[in-house]
C-alpha cells in the first residue's frame, strides 16, 4: 500500500527519478508494522515472564536459599552472553 502512496506522491511532486528507489524499499516499509507488532508482543511476553519469576523468587525462604546471590549469578551470566553476541 505504501508503495502506491509513495509512487503517487512522487509523480505529483515530479520526482520521477526516485520512483524506482521508493518502489524498491516499499515492501520493506510495508513489513515494518508486522515487525513492530512482533517486537511488542515479545516485550509483553518477557514482562509477564519476569513478573512470574519475581513472584516465585519472593516466595522463596531466604534462610534456605539466598536469592540475592543467585540473582547476581544469573545477571552476570546474561551480561556475559550479551557481550559475546
C-alpha positions in Angstrom: 0.0 0.0 0.0 2.8 2.5 0.9 4.4 1.7 -2.5 1.3 3.1 -4.2 1.2 6.1 -1.9 4.9 6.9 -2.4 4.6 6.5 -6.2 1.6 8.8 -6.3 3.4 11.4 -4.2 6.5 11.3 -6.3 4.5 11.6 -9.6 2.5 14.6 -8.2 5.7 16.3 -7.0 7.6 15.5 -10.1 10.3 13.3 -8.5 10.2 10.6 -11.2 13.8 9.7 -10.6 13.0 8.5 -7.1 10.1 6.2 -8.1 12.4 3.2 -8.6 14.1 3.7 -5.3 10.9 4.2 -3.4 9.4 1.1 -5.1 12.5 -0.9 -4.2 12.0 -0.2 -0.5 8.2 -0.2 -0.4 8.0 -3.9 0.6 10.4 -3.3 3.5 8.4 -0.4 4.7 5.2 -2.4 4.5 6.8 -5.1 6.6 7.7 -2.7 9.4 4.3 -2.8 11.1 4.4 -6.6 11.5 8.0 -6.4 12.8 6.9 -3.8 15.4 3.9 -5.9 16.4 6.2 -9.0 16.9 8.7 -6.9 19.0 5.9 -5.5 21.1 4.5 -9.0 21.7 7.9 -10.3 22.7 8.4 -7.5 25.1 4.9 -8.2 26.6 5.8 -11.8 27.0 9.1 -11.1 28.6 7.4 -8.7 31.1 4.9 -11.4 32.0 7.7 -14.0 32.5 9.7 -11.6 34.6 6.7 -10.8 36.8 6.1 -14.6 37.3 9.8 -15.1 38.1 9.7 -12.2 40.6 6.7 -13.6 42.4 8.3 -17.0 42.7 11.5 -15.6 43.9 9.8 -13.5 46.5 8.1 -16.6 47.9 11.5 -18.4 48.5 12.6 -18.5 52.1 15.9 -16.6 52.3 17.1 -18.7 55.2 17.1 -21.7 52.8 18.5 -20.0 49.7 20.0 -16.6 49.4 18.1 -15.3 46.3 20.2 -12.1 46.1 23.3 -14.2 45.4 21.5 -16.4 42.9 20.1 -13.4 41.0 23.6 -11.8 40.8 24.9 -15.1 39.3 22.1 -15.1 36.7 22.6 -11.4 35.9 26.4 -12.0 35.4 25.7 -14.9 33.1 23.2 -12.9 31.0 25.6 -10.0 30.8 28.4 -12.3 29.7 26.2 -13.9 27.0 25.1 -10.4 25.7 28.8 -9.3 25.4 29.6 -12.5 23.4 26.8 -11.8 21.0 
